[in-house]
């Protein structure tokens, strides 16, 4: 069983709240849910849409189609009427004249008297969201009492009267729509609830579980909700959260907090990370462990700030001046967001380096169901020294001692006999600045030697599906999700496909990567950028070149249907043809300026 809803309205009409609450109704019935929001960079106006896909099997990707459209204004009908499946349903505000949109005859049309329902119930306009959710649930005859439970949890703090009034108007909307008949009967699978969580929330929870005690950031979409979530939970988690005056301050706060001995992190997007890069170099030179959550969006500059892209990989890899080791982790789903967020702090402290965790708008802000996370987190703090022998007169602790593994003992401020200097300058073993050529070379070589241990600790790429498949889809980061579903579509249609997913894109273990490519018959890498950044890295660091490079950089993620279609086209051609494939959405409409369409 699978069903897809779309809810469309202008910004400020409550689409996001409606979509989130509707999604929770289904996770409480033990369904798998993916809820994907799209919105322009506007506080009011423009067009917002929220897609909710539910399934009793896995659901990983947003869809180009929908079964039920909740159209709350004319724009929603204009943008989405052609996406409704045959025998689908359109529930629309009765004030809208639907005749101008020429809806197909195979679509059931249900005019919803939202204003009348609210007026008769003495309810304010803000409760229109509850009417809409009631209407959506009625289309599939889903038990209304589940929605009442969601309302109690969502609005209980506002008082019993608010909860009951929302339930009342929701039930009126539910009963009204049921008179038109149902699309299909959908009942809860069980009473077991699933969690519905964004990628950003999963990253935040993983950080807290790993022992993070300090978080500093300046808001920037799509990373902002990490800051918002941690602020709301600051006292519950017993952590310190600081919204700084800018990203420069945030990064320096984090370096300082980590130097003082607490696990610390920041979060930003590309423009904010551009301001952080000098302090990232400070962390590298002083060998201070830091974790940076970098949520990618369309660039360069302001770009399209509320849309998704994987364009900052090379930026993350080469940020700040000079050469230094770092780790770039790229979780592909919310479970990996949680686990890799926690592991980021272990890697940062064990090797005393910056660790970047890359997500993007799609993964950061979409909601995904999960049965829960593996909370068995092992915390490794590395070479923190405590019981140091007394220092000889006129000597200092060798904070940057030359070691075989490249990792020096780390004394936290206040550690007896651990006094040392730590700064942004090149230094000798005690931390004092030096321009002696031999000491410079020794410190650079020492820091670089960390790669020998690090390469054994990073998560390896994982193969999903038949290891002897005819075609292998190569992905990193959030591309895992639509590619996973794309593989499922291809296998159902008789094309034996698998997926090779990289949750760590730097450093790369050349031997492992070469082995994967050697065993793959036809390889296609899918990336949400215009230059195939990871494809280039695979060639540069491992000597491996995918047969084909499929790129999409419109601001939307790849859809599973698009991935499957590109693979099918290549198979028809005997896996021959142009190596670089550039994908454009079939629906080429702008949400930012609805006036251009007369809306």
Secondary structure as the mmCIF struct_conf table of DSSP 4:
data_model
#
loop_
_struct_conf.conf_type_id
_struct_conf.id
_struct_conf.beg_label_comp_id
_struct_conf.beg_label_asym_id
_struct_conf.beg_label_seq_id
_struct_conf.end_label_comp_id
_struct_conf.end_label_asym_id
_struct_conf.end_label_seq_id
STRN STRN1 UNK A 2 UNK A 11
TURN_TY1_P TURN_TY1_P1 UNK A 12 UNK A 12
BEND BEND1 UNK A 13 UNK A 14
HELX_RH_AL_P HELX_RH_AL_P1 UNK A 15 UNK A 27
TURN_TY1_P TURN_TY1_P2 UNK A 28 UNK A 30
STRN STRN2 UNK A 32 UNK A 39
BEND BEND2 UNK A 41 UNK A 41
BEND BEND3 UNK A 43 UNK A 44
STRN STRN3 UNK A 45 UNK A 55
BEND BEND4 UNK A 56 UNK A 57
BEND BEND5 UNK A 61 UNK A 61
BEND BEND6 UNK A 64 UNK A 64
STRN STRN4 UNK A 66 UNK A 71
BEND BEND7 UNK A 73 UNK A 73
HELX_RH_AL_P HELX_RH_AL_P2 UNK A 74 UNK A 80
HELX_RH_3T_P HELX_RH_3T_P1 UNK A 81 UNK A 83
STRN STRN5 UNK A 84 UNK A 93
TURN_TY1_P TURN_TY1_P3 UNK A 94 UNK A 95
BEND BEND8 UNK A 96 UNK A 96
HELX_RH_3T_P HELX_RH_3T_P2 UNK A 98 UNK A 101
TURN_TY1_P TURN_TY1_P4 UNK A 105 UNK A 106
BEND BEND9 UNK A 107 UNK A 107
STRN STRN6 UNK A 108 UNK A 112
HELX_RH_AL_P HELX_RH_AL_P3 UNK A 114 UNK A 121
TURN_TY1_P TURN_TY1_P5 UNK A 122 UNK A 122
HELX_RH_3T_P HELX_RH_3T_P3 UNK A 125 UNK A 127
HELX_RH_AL_P HELX_RH_AL_P4 UNK A 128 UNK A 139
TURN_TY1_P TURN_TY1_P6 UNK A 140 UNK A 141
HELX_RH_AL_P HELX_RH_AL_P5 UNK A 144 UNK A 155
HELX_RH_3T_P HELX_RH_3T_P4 UNK A 156 UNK A 158
HELX_RH_AL_P HELX_RH_AL_P6 UNK A 160 UNK A 178
TURN_TY1_P TURN_TY1_P7 UNK A 179 UNK A 180
BEND BEND10 UNK A 183 UNK A 183
BEND BEND11 UNK A 189 UNK A 189
BEND BEND12 UNK A 191 UNK A 191
STRN STRN7 UNK A 195 UNK A 198
HELX_RH_AL_P HELX_RH_AL_P7 UNK A 199 UNK A 209
TURN_TY1_P TURN_TY1_P8 UNK A 210 UNK A 211
STRN STRN8 UNK A 212 UNK A 217
TURN_TY1_P TURN_TY1_P9 UNK A 221 UNK A 223
HELX_RH_AL_P HELX_RH_AL_P8 UNK A 224 UNK A 232
TURN_TY1_P TURN_TY1_P10 UNK A 233 UNK A 233
HELX_RH_AL_P HELX_RH_AL_P9 UNK A 234 UNK A 237
TURN_TY1_P TURN_TY1_P11 UNK A 238 UNK A 238
STRN STRN9 UNK A 240 UNK A 243
BEND BEND13 UNK A 245 UNK A 246
HELX_RH_AL_P HELX_RH_AL_P10 UNK A 247 UNK A 260
TURN_TY1_P TURN_TY1_P12 UNK A 261 UNK A 261
BEND BEND14 UNK A 262 UNK A 262
STRN STRN10 UNK A 263 UNK A 268
HELX_RH_AL_P HELX_RH_AL_P11 UNK A 270 UNK A 285
TURN_TY1_P TURN_TY1_P13 UNK A 286 UNK A 287
STRN STRN11 UNK A 290 UNK A 296
STRN STRN12 UNK A 298 UNK A 298
BEND BEND15 UNK A 300 UNK A 300
TURN_TY1_P TURN_TY1_P14 UNK A 301 UNK A 302
BEND BEND16 UNK A 303 UNK A 303
STRN STRN13 UNK A 304 UNK A 304
TURN_TY1_P TURN_TY1_P15 UNK A 305 UNK A 306
BEND BEND17 UNK A 307 UNK A 307
HELX_RH_AL_P HELX_RH_AL_P12 UNK A 313 UNK A 318
BEND BEND18 UNK A 320 UNK A 322
STRN STRN14 UNK A 326 UNK A 329
BEND BEND19 UNK A 333 UNK A 333
HELX_RH_AL_P HELX_RH_AL_P13 UNK A 334 UNK A 351
TURN_TY1_P TURN_TY1_P16 UNK A 352 UNK A 352
BEND BEND20 UNK A 353 UNK A 353
STRN STRN15 UNK A 354 UNK A 360
HELX_RH_AL_P HELX_RH_AL_P14 UNK A 361 UNK A 365
BEND BEND21 UNK A 366 UNK A 366
STRN STRN16 UNK A 367 UNK A 370
BEND BEND22 UNK A 371 UNK A 371
HELX_LH_PP_P HELX_LH_PP_P1 UNK A 377 UNK A 379
BEND BEND23 UNK A 383 UNK A 383
STRN STRN17 UNK A 384 UNK A 385
BEND BEND24 UNK A 387 UNK A 387
HELX_LH_PP_P HELX_LH_PP_P2 UNK A 388 UNK A 392
TURN_TY1_P TURN_TY1_P17 UNK A 393 UNK A 394
TURN_TY1_P TURN_TY1_P18 UNK A 399 UNK A 400
BEND BEND25 UNK A 404 UNK A 406
HELX_LH_PP_P HELX_LH_PP_P3 UNK A 407 UNK A 409
STRN STRN18 UNK A 410 UNK A 411
HELX_LH_PP_P HELX_LH_PP_P4 UNK A 412 UNK A 412
TURN_TY1_P TURN_TY1_P19 UNK A 413 UNK A 414
TURN_TY1_P TURN_TY1_P20 UNK A 416 UNK A 417
BEND BEND26 UNK A 424 UNK A 425
STRN STRN19 UNK A 427 UNK A 427
TURN_TY1_P TURN_TY1_P21 UNK A 429 UNK A 430
BEND BEND27 UNK A 431 UNK A 431
STRN STRN20 UNK A 433 UNK A 433
HELX_RH_AL_P HELX_RH_AL_P15 UNK A 437 UNK A 448
TURN_TY1_P TURN_TY1_P22 UNK A 449 UNK A 450
HELX_RH_AL_P HELX_RH_AL_P16 UNK A 451 UNK A 457
BEND BEND28 UNK A 458 UNK A 458
HELX_LH_PP_P HELX_LH_PP_P5 UNK A 459 UNK A 461
STRN STRN21 UNK A 462 UNK A 464
BEND BEND29 UNK A 465 UNK A 465
TURN_TY1_P TURN_TY1_P23 UNK A 467 UNK A 468
BEND BEND30 UNK A 470 UNK A 470
STRN STRN22 UNK A 471 UNK A 476
TURN_TY1_P TURN_TY1_P24 UNK A 477 UNK A 478
HELX_RH_AL_P HELX_RH_AL_P17 UNK A 479 UNK A 492
TURN_TY1_P TURN_TY1_P25 UNK A 493 UNK A 494
STRN STRN23 UNK A 497 UNK A 502
BEND BEND31 UNK A 503 UNK A 503
STRN STRN24 UNK A 504 UNK A 506
BEND BEND32 UNK A 507 UNK A 507
HELX_RH_AL_P HELX_RH_AL_P18 UNK A 510 UNK A 519
BEND BEND33 UNK A 521 UNK A 521
STRN STRN25 UNK A 522 UNK A 527
BEND BEND34 UNK A 528 UNK A 531
HELX_RH_AL_P HELX_RH_AL_P19 UNK A 533 UNK A 542
BEND BEND35 UNK A 547 UNK A 547
STRN STRN26 UNK A 548 UNK A 552
BEND BEND36 UNK A 554 UNK A 556
HELX_LH_PP_P HELX_LH_PP_P6 UNK A 557 UNK A 559
HELX_RH_AL_P HELX_RH_AL_P20 UNK A 560 UNK A 572
TURN_TY1_P TURN_TY1_P26 UNK A 573 UNK A 574
BEND BEND37 UNK A 575 UNK A 575
BEND BEND38 UNK A 577 UNK A 577
BEND BEND39 UNK A 579 UNK A 579
STRN STRN27 UNK A 580 UNK A 583
BEND BEND40 UNK A 586 UNK A 586
BEND BEND41 UNK A 591 UNK A 592
HELX_RH_3T_P HELX_RH_3T_P5 UNK A 594 UNK A 597
TURN_TY1_P TURN_TY1_P27 UNK A 598 UNK A 598
#
